[in-house]
Amino acid sequence: MNEPTVILSDRFASSDYSSYYSDSERVDNISKVFPVFFIVVAALVCLTTMTRMIDEKRVEIGTYKALGYSGIKIAGKYLIYAFFATALGATVGTAIGLKLFPRIIFNAYKMLYNIPKINAPFKWNYYILCTLCALAVTLIAVMVSIKNELRQEPSQIMRPKSPPSGKRVLLEKIPFIWNRLGFLSKVTVRNLLRYKKRFFMSVIGVAGCTALVITGFGLKYSISSIVDKQFDNVFLYDALAAVNSDNLNGEKEIESSVRKYSEIDKFTLESVENFDVYANDERQSAYVVVPKNTDGFTDFVSLKSADGKENFSLSDGAVLITNKLSLLLDVKVGDEITFSAGMDNKTAIVTGIVENYAMHYVYMSSDTYSNIFGSNAEYNTVCIKMQNNADQNKLASDMISSKDYLGITFVEQTGANFTESMGSLDIIIWVLIVCAGALAVVVLYNLANINITERVREIATIKVLGFYDGEVASYIYRENVISCVLGILLGDILGVFLHRFVVNTAEVDLVMFNRELVWWAYALGALLTILFAVLVNFVLYFKLSKIKMVESLKSVE
């Protein structure tokens, strides 16, 4: 008997297992980024709501103090309210986050993998941490607000707080603009700057939600677009066939065998080997690709730089590596990389960095390979471009049945599988977009409602002056619209940085996402925010119409 060949491989050698591992890494990376931004915007809502609650209870607080209640007891009432409201919200939110969302995401991946039923236990450490964060925001907001109130005398606290007085604004010093504004436009500008705190909170809240929506759509494009870029723009061939070296020996036999198939238009032989590549104490697994015909290789694989400004060729001494590999190894043109080849290590100098989005590749000529590794490259793969409208199934069946080839993979099918794998992230991204939209509605409604509540007497007064319901609504809506537009513009800027940060964080080692933020992500982010603002204004119209004129008689004095 011949000496047996033993091949030792771990579970990651299975393509399905490694693919599932990569998918889980992507989900894990995304989960580390978005919650931070949601917490920041949610904290803004809680801070605004609790501060407003103290302002509304000002007369009640003054009455308690006049009756002899201590500051601790008065504060305790509102702290207990804030504690239970926050604890209840944190409990419901944690239950949804730990039980519902994991199942939605997991079921999306069950369409791709044969995996057992998910185990989604209630994580007490997550619950405690989230609750403590929420409590810290709301309780501190209550403490700061009520402390300022309790510093005053009971007689002062029992009187409603006077609205901020109107002041001259900076825009008035620019007559070219100010003199061209109508009366109501001037009033709107002054009102916005009269309530500066609420104005800036509105702008920041809308900006945060817009940035989250833009990032969600941008991330969706960054992931989905790499399939077209990799399998249409980088890989220009149609199929790869693995040669059975037991049946075909030497280049001439392989070429003679390939020419028998009428479905093939043109082809080139390649040597494809997997090596561990080292640099700067980092290690990555990469395929070393050595084409026989270096002059025509760019007809099969694009060797453009990542920015598309430079076209490389496989001249003697050229060693080209893909851009994600260069980032992971922290190398640039002129740096040295090391190949682990059995017991020996071989080194090479990087001469160029080429565009690529999936897996890691190193390209070199056969002469360069011989100089680096001290042996000739063995061609084990055929890179194929097919005739137009050729039958892929017939070609695959004929090649495999001939026993000359171990298998054949088509770029079209590989791209479809990759799209299906990446498509599972869509459900996660849609969950993020829906949650960001819901948060935007809460922010807009909360701040707009506070705006109306603070100005009931003012709104009732303009009704007495003869404003109809529609005119009263437009009086308030102008301020909401301006705040919303400024928030969208700021959100567009924040979205650029947030998208870039999320894309860099969500990537795994074997994939490079598209860094480009597509224009329709801005458009959809702005349109959704505008839609939410219109919805909120529609709901608040009925509240405005219910304000009675008699409220104008309830003077602060």
Buried (B, 14 or more C-beta within 10 A) or exposed (E): EEEEEEEEEEEEEEEEEBBBEBBEBBBEBBEEBBEEBBBEBBBBBBBBBBBBBBBBBBEBBBBBBEEEBEBEEBBBBBBEBBBEBBBEBBEEBBEEBBEEBBEEBBEBBEEBEEEEEEEEEEEEEEBEEBBEBBBEBBBBBBBEBBEEBBEBEBEEBBEBBEEEEEEEBEBBEEEEEBEEBEEEEBBBBBBBBBBEEBBEBBBBBBBBBBBBBBBBBBBBBBBBBBBBBBBEEBBBBBBBBBBBBEBBEEEEEBBEBBEEBEBBEBBBBBBBBEBEBBBEEEEBBBBBBBBBBBEEBBBBBBBBBBEEEEEBEBEEBBBBBBBBBBBBBEBEBEBEBBBBBEEEEBEBBBBBBBBBBBBBBBBBBBBBBBBBBEEEBBBBBBBBBBBEEBEBEEBBEBBBEBEBBBEBEBBEEBBEBBBEBBBBBEBBBBBBBEBBBEBBBBBBBBBBBBBBEBBBBBBBBBBEEEBEBEEBBBBBBBBBBBBBBBBBBBBBEBBBEBBBEBBEEBBBBBBBBBEBBBEEBBEBBBEBBBEBBBEBBEBBBEBBEEBEEEBBEEEEE
